[in-house]
Amino acid sequence: MAVRAVRGATQVAEDARDPIMEAVGELVTEMLAANDIDPADVISMILTSTPDLVSCYPATAARLAGLEDVPLLSATEVAVPGAMPRVVRVMAHVESQRARSQIQHVYLRGTEGLRQATAND
């Protein structure tokens, strides 16, 4: 098996614990499902949030989504002027037999354009 990185992002409706937990839980679940990844195959996960999200750690939602013993890290994104607000981004390092080109990155709740938008930065 190879180590692969799976990216994802979601936008949260408001800076409150429940909306963050719901959106991040949905994102993590979809990232694993889209790539046929068992939680046991997740090596580590980095979760970042825009500076306007301060109500809870996004990693808490990942933990509750079934990643009980996976090393998780929450961090704050750079405050870029004009950036999309209330966004949580994820990069999961996983063991997978898929080729890098077969990895499905998951962008939910209005973040679908982020991957293309940052490709030119």
C-alpha positions as CSV (number, residue, x, y, z in Angstrom):
1,M,0.0,0.0,0.0
2,A,1.0,3.6,-0.6
3,V,0.6,6.7,1.5
4,R,-1.8,9.1,-0.2
5,A,-3.2,12.5,0.8
6,V,-6.9,13.2,0.5
7,R,-8.0,16.8,0.5
8,G,-11.4,18.3,1.4
9,A,-13.2,21.4,2.5
10,T,-16.6,22.6,3.7
11,Q,-18.2,25.9,4.5
12,V,-19.9,26.2,7.9
13,A,-23.2,28.2,8.2
14,E,-22.1,30.0,11.4
15,D,-19.5,30.0,14.0
16,A,-21.2,27.8,16.5
17,R,-20.3,24.3,17.8
18,D,-23.2,22.4,16.3
19,P,-22.9,23.7,12.8
20,I,-19.1,23.1,12.8
21,M,-19.5,19.6,14.2
22,E,-22.1,18.7,11.6
23,A,-20.2,20.1,8.6
24,V,-16.9,18.6,9.5
25,G,-18.4,15.2,10.5
26,E,-20.1,15.2,7.1
27,L,-16.9,16.1,5.3
28,V,-14.7,13.5,7.0
29,T,-17.3,10.8,6.5
30,E,-17.6,11.6,2.8
31,M,-13.9,11.8,2.3
32,L,-13.5,8.3,3.6
33,A,-16.5,6.9,1.7
34,A,-15.5,8.4,-1.6
35,N,-12.1,6.7,-1.4
36,D,-13.1,3.4,0.2
37,I,-11.0,4.2,3.2
38,D,-11.4,2.4,6.5
39,P,-10.7,4.5,9.6
40,A,-7.9,2.0,10.4
41,D,-6.1,3.1,7.2
42,V,-6.0,6.8,8.2
43,I,-2.5,7.7,9.3
44,S,-3.1,11.3,10.4
45,M,-5.3,14.3,9.6
46,I,-4.7,18.0,9.6
47,L,-7.8,20.2,9.9
48,T,-7.6,24.0,9.4
49,S,-10.2,26.6,9.8
50,T,-10.5,30.2,8.7
51,P,-9.8,32.7,11.6
52,D,-13.6,33.4,11.9
53,L,-14.3,29.9,13.3
54,V,-13.4,29.8,17.0
55,S,-16.3,27.9,18.7
56,C,-14.6,24.5,18.7
57,Y,-11.7,22.4,17.3
58,P,-12.6,20.8,14.0
59,A,-10.6,17.8,15.1
60,T,-13.2,17.1,17.7
61,A,-15.8,16.4,14.9
62,A,-13.3,14.1,13.1
63,R,-12.8,12.2,16.4
64,L,-16.5,11.8,16.8
65,A,-16.8,10.6,13.1
66,G,-14.9,7.4,14.1
67,L,-11.2,8.5,14.1
68,E,-10.7,7.6,17.8
69,D,-7.0,6.7,17.7
70,V,-5.8,8.8,14.7
71,P,-3.4,11.6,15.3
72,L,-5.4,14.8,14.5
73,L,-4.3,18.5,14.4
74,S,-6.4,21.6,14.2
75,A,-4.8,24.9,13.0
76,T,-5.9,28.3,11.8
77,E,-5.6,29.2,8.1
78,V,-3.8,32.4,7.0
79,A,-6.1,35.4,7.1
80,V,-6.1,36.1,3.3
81,P,-8.1,39.2,2.4
82,G,-11.2,38.3,0.4
83,A,-10.9,34.5,1.2
84,M,-14.1,32.5,1.6
85,P,-15.3,32.8,5.2
86,R,-16.2,30.0,7.7
87,V,-14.2,27.3,5.9
88,V,-12.7,24.1,7.3
89,R,-10.1,22.4,5.2
90,V,-8.8,18.8,5.7
91,M,-5.8,16.9,4.5
92,A,-5.8,13.3,5.5
93,H,-2.8,11.0,5.1
94,V,-4.1,7.5,4.4
95,E,-2.8,4.1,3.3
96,S,-4.4,3.2,0.0
97,Q,-4.0,0.9,-3.0
98,R,-5.4,3.6,-5.3
99,A,-3.1,5.5,-7.6
100,R,-2.7,9.2,-6.8
101,S,-4.8,10.1,-9.8
102,Q,-7.7,7.9,-8.5
103,I,-8.0,9.8,-5.2
104,Q,-11.3,11.7,-4.9
105,H,-10.9,15.0,-3.1
106,V,-14.2,16.2,-1.5
107,Y,-15.4,19.8,-1.5
108,L,-18.9,20.4,0.1
109,R,-21.3,23.2,0.9
110,G,-20.1,25.8,-1.6
111,T,-16.3,25.1,-1.5
112,E,-16.2,23.2,-4.8
113,G,-14.3,26.1,-6.4
114,L,-11.6,26.3,-3.8
115,R,-9.3,23.7,-5.3
116,Q,-9.3,25.4,-8.7
117,A,-9.1,28.9,-7.2
118,T,-6.0,28.1,-5.2
119,A,-4.2,26.2,-8.0
120,N,-3.0,29.5,-9.5
121,D,-1.7,31.0,-6.2
